[in-house]
């Protein structure tokens, strides 16, 4: 999922460089959403991965 966030960030940067600001804004929004979802899932996996198993 982090891979897709980075891909959309790169797409946004390239689109912004060439002047496609609508596409750049959309790609940046998608990248932000994917990054937040990645962070949430990462924290959840850290919390539940550290639980002691009986």
C-alpha atoms as one frame of an Amber mdcrd trajectory, in Angstrom:
protein
   0.000   0.000   0.000   2.893   2.332   0.678   4.104   1.524  -2.832   0.850
   2.813  -4.330   1.019   5.984  -2.219   4.505   6.670  -3.546   3.395   5.930
  -7.115   0.490   8.388  -6.868   2.815  10.976  -5.324   5.193  10.623  -8.268
   2.281  10.878 -10.707   1.142  14.059  -8.943   4.604  15.584  -9.129   4.999
  14.768 -12.822   1.490  15.988 -13.674   2.065  19.203 -11.735   5.353  19.772
 -13.532   3.666  19.476 -16.931   0.746  21.701 -15.925  -2.033  19.148 -15.425
  -3.080  20.589 -12.078  -6.431  18.768 -11.915  -4.782  15.391 -12.321  -1.991
  16.407  -9.967  -4.457  17.398  -7.257  -6.411  14.172  -7.616  -3.270  12.031
  -7.532  -1.980  13.915  -4.487  -5.297  13.376  -2.694  -5.206   9.657  -3.442
  -1.595   9.488  -2.233  -2.532  11.206   1.045  -5.446   8.845   1.645  -3.358
   5.760   0.909  -0.562   6.994   3.171  -2.966   7.586   6.080  -4.505   4.136
   5.595  -1.001   2.634   5.525  -0.031   4.384   8.768  -3.241   3.258  10.491
  -2.764  -0.354   9.408   0.910  -0.224  10.403   0.086   0.989  13.913  -2.656
  -1.623  14.300  -0.273  -4.377  13.209   2.342  -3.144  15.680  -0.144  -3.130
  18.554  -1.619  -6.549  17.819   1.728  -8.054  16.804   3.272  -7.248  20.169
   0.514  -8.893  22.181   1.622 -11.846  24.224   0.224 -15.127  23.052  -0.812
 -17.642  25.722
